[in-house]
Amino acid sequence: MDVDAFERAAWEGRAAAYDRGFARLTAHTVEAVLNSAAAGPRTRLLDIGCGPGPVTAAALTLGAQVTAADADLDMVELVARRHPHAQVRVAALPGLPFPDESFDAVAGNFVIEHTGDPVAAAAELHRVLRPGGTIVLTCWTYPGNRAVAVFSEALRAAGAEHPAGVPAETPFSAHAEPKPFARLLTEAGFEGAAADILRWTHRVDPDAWWADVLAGTTRTGAAITGQDAATIDRIKAEYDRAAAGYVTAGDEVALPACALLAHAVR
Ligand SMILES: C[S@@+](CC[C@H](N)C(=O)[O-])C[C@H]1O[C@@H](n2cnc3c(N)ncnc32)[C@H](O)[C@@H]1O
């Protein structure tokens, strides 16, 4: 399957729903990303796969000169409206419209796993980073990331088949562990690559989270919405059963979440 073509089509029309829901999960890693990138006043920072712009927003408050780029037009328009001080571009890895060595730092919060050729994508980020500049990328890691893993587990528990048109794995899947993630950056030409695990708790209403993930994510959401209505009901029942194990005071669930943060220097 052409993962890039799937991703381009799957993100179309999701920007607003992603912004309302799933972006509250990705927001947890922004501070660590910008710390690792040593972003500060006048840092020329590329926020690649910017989505609705959580990294851009925080980097601008630090005084960085931010370029926000995303393959999806709606995401880019949303960032342009919200952050008039950022440069914004529609751009898809692994082919970016920026000259060599344009940036002091590159931050990609949960974008690398959406690329069809992650080594080529990382090599392109190496090209646009100046010598001595820092790259920081995050990705999800499973099964520890319960906030998302509960959905694929519910699909399997309901006896549903993964829909043929939705990739179950992507070329990045093999890199979603600390050492392989760091090795990817080394293969792309970076120095001193290392990856750390970030952990937090995602507190959310379970029905709202079901709706957020179905509407705002590509592979996870599409694997469920691509089923017939009766199967979706069975998956939801399995999700409810799993979510009940994380109920806290009130109606919220406290879902353990975790991600990898890889960093390296050009
Ligand atoms: C999971 S979202 C992350 C958004 C944002 N960085 C955040 O932290 O919430 C992934 C984003 O990457 C974008 N994307 C997917 N493939 C891409 C590619 N090849 N090049 C650039 N952006 C891409 C999608 O359009 C989407 O906005």
The ligand as an ORCA input file, in Angstrom:
! r2SCAN-3c Opt
* xyz 0 1
  C      -0.396     13.254     14.417
  S      -0.410     14.776     13.566
  C       0.744     15.734     14.549
  C       0.415     17.205     14.493
  C       1.185     18.090     15.477
  N       2.612     18.023     15.238
  C       0.874     17.759     16.918
  O       1.814     17.671     17.707
  O      -0.309     17.617     17.271
  C       0.522     14.439     12.119
  C       0.584     15.608     11.162
  O       1.571     15.300     10.180
  C       1.099     15.681      8.909
  N       1.799     14.845      7.925
  C       1.557     13.550      7.618
  N       2.441     13.128      6.701
  C       3.264     14.184      6.434
  C       4.377     14.374      5.573
  N       4.832     13.380      4.793
  N       4.986     15.575      5.542
  C       4.525     16.592      6.330
  N       3.468     16.474      7.151
  C       2.848     15.278      7.210
  C      -0.404     15.467      8.972
  O      -1.080     16.241      7.997
  C      -0.707     15.879     10.403
  O      -1.022     17.242     10.487
*
